[in-house]
Amino acid sequence: MAAQEPDNQTTTASALQKKLQSLGVDSPIPSFKGTDVLTNPVDIYRCYLADALATIIDCDRQLVYEAIQWTNQSSHGDLLLVVPRLRLKGVKPIELTNDLSGNVRGPFSDVPSMGGMLPSSPLFAAPIPAGIQLQLRFSSTTLPQILLPYIFERGSSYGGNPSLGFKDGQLNGSRKRMVIDFSSPNIAKEFHAGHLRSTIIGAYLSNLYQSMGWDVVKLNYLGDWGKQFGLLAVGWKRFGSEELLQQNPLGHLLDVYVKINTLFSQEEKAVKEARERGEDTAELESRGLYAERNDFFTRMEEREPEALALWKRFRDVSIERYISAYARLNIQFDEYWGESQVQPKSIEKAEAILIEKGILKEDRNALIVNFKDHGAPKLDVAVVRNRQGTSTYLLRDIAGVFEREEKYQPDQLVYVVSSEQDVYFQRLFKIIELMGRPDLSSKLQHVNFGKVLGMSSRLGTVRLLSDILDDSGNAMHEVMKRNETKYAQVEDPVRVSDTLGITAVMVQDMSGKRINNYPFDMSRMMSFEGDTGPYLQYTHARLCSIMRKAGFTTPQLRSADFSLLREQHVIDNLRLIAQFPDVTQTAFKTLEPTTILTYLFKFTHQLSSGYDVVKVIGVEDKAISMARAAYYDCARQVLHNGLRLLGITPVER
């Protein structure tokens, strides 16, 4: 007879309460501000601990709750009571921790009593005083019986907290909206390392906000306007080929741009040198490629049909190719926006406000903002309209902010751009504030990041996103072929190597803090050992293999006897698995992908150390084998969720 899946045990407050009662927890789940016991299992423990402490300590209940921290070091327990945070007058913290703990018998004593002044609870082992802190560990008896049903019933949503996305905390209210601008390559220019980092980090942030219940709008703000496009049009006249454009649109447009830019750089150098000598460069800029470039861009700004037709053609074919490249990274943009999409009337309106508010000044036929006049001297001077009368990137961005506000009504508007543009975004946000919109300015956020060092030198002639992905996939394919036995077992080695290669690039990018520079190391990132993307994928594939060989159905796993899970390896890993929602919420505050990644490395290394101890195959007792398989399946689910959050496709073989 097939196993029946157990009834819901944890997804509603009443079901969870019933589950806890079956484990000997008789009192109702206490309520505290900032908790969500239906998305974070550790909150169950926090609430009961805070409630117990509040009954014996003369202190505000919420303050007691906030004095309880989770710890990412298992040697320090699962929760810490930081006594000084209770702000108790006339009480010595060390004495209080000793009083609360009493005479304890060891870190994993499962005697029901919590000792000392704390009332007994089936949820906790005996507390341990550690100076001004009190360490508490989850009971190894009840933890598996709470946590495994909790994960099975949430599946891919475990780790997220959709309630954070509701406005005003109303669960039946409207959702907050985050508009995120990332990747943003320039048409006909190299897809450089900065674009790659923006793409990886932006996709991660999109996934993170969605897991927290936000409505996320993903924008790719293409560099599809401006004088560089005028230069491309001039280059197309000289070097363009219809045949080559059909064969490889992005590659050919890039070749055209490189050729014309090589010629233009000589004129650009002359203008720069003249400017450094303090000379007026207007005459130099009125002839040669300078004049041709500026003339074509002026025609674009004036919406001349022929100029716009060429622009639209190049833009459309570029977007078409980018869509397929982004799909390999699991990214689908909601809109390919761009400088060109900013309407002339929006630019005129923004400029009128800038003039009306006295923010703009005329300087040698150009319009500028001198931030010194507005209390921000470090931001220096920014040009808003060029001396030729054409708009600058900054003016289009100012107008774009207001267009995005009108169209999307965002609660947050995020730009994922290199730290090299820190000053630029400070200027943009300051100008929005000076225009009388501090409310809008406060919604704007620049998420920055450092440089990738040496990518171009290590990947040779890589110039497009597809080139980067192809090269990483090919490199991974060569690594896989070194192990002939395992290679022969892979059903589709080209597809798998492509996924693993992309994983390798993404994981190396996210391994350190965003703001840090890092060296692009192809050989290191392709390794299946250590803290690498392939190692995480190998672990996921191994867990999938265990499940295939075990042959249990999902209903069987969910109905397993979790009380049979008593091995220390299992308990230690379950303690780590329970922390995943706290890890994701920390990442939501810091916006650091390395927070998730560091956790996954710690978790997978700890997990792999127990394979030989916690066996599923060859175990005579089927009930024990089934309980262990359920444990490994929950471990796989957490790893799967973490990889998906980072934007990585988990492989099963």
C-alpha positions, -999 to +999 in steps of 0.1 A: +000+000+000+014+034-010+024+057+019+000+086+025+014+121+029+008+134+065-017+162+070-003+198+070+017+201+102+034+235+101+019+259+074-008+274+096-006+287+132-031+261+144-014+232+127+020+243+140+006+246+175-008+211+172+025+198+161+043+214+190+017+200+215+024+165+201+061+171+212+052+182+247+050+220+242+017+228+258+016+266+259+005+287+229+031+301+206+040+335+221+038+366+199+065+392+195+070+421+170+092+412+141+086+374+142+071+351+117+070+315+129+054+304+096+085+314+075+113+310+100+115+279+123+141+296+145+114+322+154+095+294+171+125+289+195+131+327+199+095+333+209+093+305+235+127+315+249+119+352+251+085+344+267+102+321+293+128+348+301+103+376+303+084+357+331+114+356+353+133+388+345+119+422+353+123+435+318+102+446+288+091+416+268+101+430+234+135+440+248+141+405+259+132+392+225+156+416+208+184+406+231+183+371+217+206+366+187+212+337+163+248+326+159+266+313+128+291+294+149+278+260+162+302+260+191+283+291+204+250+273+204+219+281+182+207+312+201+225+337+224+210+358+251+232+389+252+225+400+288+238+436+286+211+443+260+185+438+287+197+471+302+190+458+338+201+481+365+220+467+394+224+433+378+257+418+369+254+400+335+277+372+345+258+365+376+225+365+357+238+340+331+249+317+359+216+320+377+196+313+345+217+282+336+221+266+370+242+235+371+242+222+336+254+188+325+267+194+290+260+211+257+237+184+243+219+172+274+183+164+264+170+163+300+137+182+298+148+208+324+166+239+311+180+242+346+183+271+370+156+297+368+144+288+333+113+266+331+116+233+313+110+230+276+112+201+251+126+226+226+159+232+242+189+214+257+204+227+289+217+263+286+254+271+290+267+304+306+294+321+285+304+352+303+278+379+296+260+356+272+238+326+277+241+299+250+211+278+241+210+248+218+180+232+202+169+199+215+183+171+193+152+151+201+125+175+188+145+195+162+142+168+134+105+164+141+098+202+138+123+211+110+118+183+084+080+187+081+086+225+080+109+222+050+089+196+032+057+217+034+075+248+021+098+233-005+112+260-029+098+288-008+118+278+024+141+307+032+119+334+018+095+357+038+067+370+015+052+390+044+081+415+041+068+426+008+035+439+020+030+476+025+024+487+061+027+451+072-008+443+061-009+407+048-039+415+026-026+448+014-007+458-018+029+447-023+059+469-023+076+474-057+112+475-065+124+487-099+159+475-105+182+487-133+211+464-141+234+450-167+229+480-191+254+473-218+261+498-246+251+488-280+281+481-303+305+483-274+322+456-254+303+437-227+330+444-202+335+430-167+315+458-151+285+448-171+290+412-161+291+420-124+261+443-127+242+414-144+251+388-118+245+410-088+213+426-102+198+391-109+206+380-074+190+411-059+159+406-081+156+370-068+162+381-032+135+408-032+110+385-049+116+358-022+108+385+003+074+392-013+083+423-033+070+430-068+102+433-088+105+451-122+137+443-140+150+469-164+179+467-187+188+503-194+207+500-227+233+526-238+214+531-270+216+569-274+241+596-272+272+606-293+287+571-293+257+560-314+263+589-337+299+576-341+286+541-348+264+555-376+294+572-391+313+539-389+285+520-405+287+542-435+324+533-439+328+497-427+292+483-424+283+450-442+247+437-445+260+402-449+281+403-417+253+420-398+230+391-406+256+365-396+267+380-363+249+413-354+265+421-321+300+410-333+299+430-365+285+462-349+313+459-323+339+455-351+325+486-369+326+506-337+362+496-329+374+506-364+357+540-364+367+546-328+404+539-337+402+567-363+383+590-340+407+586-311+433+606-329+409+636-331+398+630-295+434+631-284+440+664-301+409+679-285+419+667-251+454+682-254+440+715-265+416+715-236+445+708-212+463+738-226+432+759-218+423+765-255+388+767-268+381+734-286+350+745-305+368+748-338+384+714-336+351+698-327+334+714-358+353+693-384+362+657-392+347+628-374+337+650-345+314+670-368+300+639-385+293+622-351+277+653-336+257+659-367+242+624-367+233+626-330+217+660-335+195+644-362+186+616-338+176+642-311+155+660-337+138+627-345+148+626-382+131+595-397+162+582-415+185+586-385+159+569-362+154+540-386+191+531-385+192+535-347+161+513-343+175+486-365+207+483-346+189+484-313+163+457-322+189+433-335+211+438-304+182+432-280+172+400-298+207+386-293+210+398-257+177+380-248+192+346-258+224+353-239+206+364-207+185+333-209+216+312-202+219+332-169+182+326-160+175+362-165+144+376-182+141+414-182+107+429-179+117+457-202+146+467-223+146+504-217+173+528-226+184+564-230+164+565-262+132+558-244+133+590-224+108+612-241+118+647-253+089+663-234+102+646-201+136+661-208+122+695-215+100+693-183+130+683-161+152+710-176+125+736-170+123+727-133+161+729-131+161+764-146+131+775-125+147+764-093+180+782-102+199+749-102+214+754-137+241+778-148+254+787-183+291+781-188+307+785-223+274+777-240+268+746-219+244+742-190+259+730-158+252+723-121+278+737-097+272+717-066+293+740-045+264+765-048+241+739-033+261+728-003+278+698-019+312+710-030+327+675-032+303+667-061+321+695-081+304+704-115+282+684-138+273+692-174+236+688-181+234+701-217+264+702-241+276+733-259+262+718-291+228+719-275+224+681-272+213+665-239+238+646-217+235+612-201+228+630-168+199+651-181+184+620-197+188+601-164+171+629-144+141+628-168+142+590-166+138+590-129+105+609-132+093+587-160+100+556-139+081+571-110+051+579-131+050+545-149+059+521-121+051+539-088+081+522-071+088+520-034+125+516-043+144+524-074+178+506-075+208+511-099+234+483-099+265+500-113+302+500-106+317+520-077+335+540-104+301+558-108+296+566-071+300+603-077+277+603-107+248+588-087+254+611-058+250+639-082+219+624-098+202+618-064+212+653-051+197+670-082+164+651-077+164+664-041+173+700-052+143+698-076+120+697-046+116+659-045+135+646-014+107+620-011+117+606-045+154+610-039+151+589-007+137+560-028+168+559-051+196+535-043+230+529-059+242+493-053+278+495-062+306+469-067+344+467-073+364+457-104+372+424-120+409+423-125+425+407-156+394+392-173+402+405-207+439+394-205+428+359-194+400+354-219+418+370-248+395+385-274+363+380-254+341+410-261+305+400-258+284+384-230+280+353-252+318+351-256+323+351-218+297+323-213+310+303-242+346+304-230+336+295-194+315+266-207+343+253-230+369+255-202+345+235-180+340+210-207+378+204-209+379+199-171+351+174-172+367+153-200+398+147-178+377+122-158+366+097-185+345+075-162+323+103-148+322+121-182+307+090-198+279+090-172+267+125-180+238+125-204+244+158-221+279+169-213+278+201-234+247+214-217+260+204-182+294+220-189+277+252-200+257+253-168+288+245-146+310+270-164+284+298-159+281+287-122+319+289-119+319+325-132+290+336-110+303+320-078+337+335-082+321+369-087+299+366-056+325+350-032+337+383-018+319+415-007+305+435-036+328+465-031+360+444-033+380+440-065+389+404-074+412+387-099+396+366-126+411+331-122+397+306-147+417+276-134+407+282-098+370+288-105+367+256-126+379+233-097+355+208-082+372+212-048+371+240-023+348+270-023+339+270-060+307+268-081+314+233-095+318+220-059+283+233-050+269+218-081+287+185-074+271+184-039+237+190-054+241+163-080+253+139-053+223+145-031+201+139-062+219+107-068+213+095-032+176+102-037+175+083-070+192+053-056+171+053-024+140+051-045+116+065-019+086+085-030+078+120-017+049+107+004+071+081+019+098+106+028+072+130+043+057+103+065+091+090+077+098+087+115+120+117+120+126+108+157+150+081+143+174+108+133+198+108+162+233+109+146+254+139+156+262+146+120+225+149+112+217+171+142+246+195+135+234+199+099+198+204+109+209+232+132+226+247+102+195+241+079+173+259+105+194+290+101+188+294+063+158+319+067+179+340+091+208+340+066+185+352+037+171+379+059+206+391+068+214+391+031+182+411+025+196+438+048+232+439+035+224+431-002+256+409-002+254+377-022+285+364-003+262+361+028+243+333+010+273+318-006+294+316+026+265+298+042+262+273+013+299+265+014+298+260+052+267+238+049+279+217+020+314+211+035+297+200+068+272+179+050+298+160+029+318+151+060+289+128+071+282+108+039+300+077+052+284+079+086+248+087+077+242+061+050+209+055+032+218+026+008+226-008+024+209+000+057+188-030+069+162-010+089+140+005+062+125+031+086+160+044+094+169+045+057+138+064+049+143+090+077+179+095+065+167+099+029+142+125+041+171+143+058+192+143+026+162+155+005+157+185+028+194+192+026+191+191-012+161+214-010+180+241+010+210+239-014+186+241-043+169+272-029+202+289-021+215+283-056+183+295-072+185+327-050+219+333-064+206+329-100+222+295-105+205+265-122+212+234-100+223+203-119+209+168-110+236+147-127 
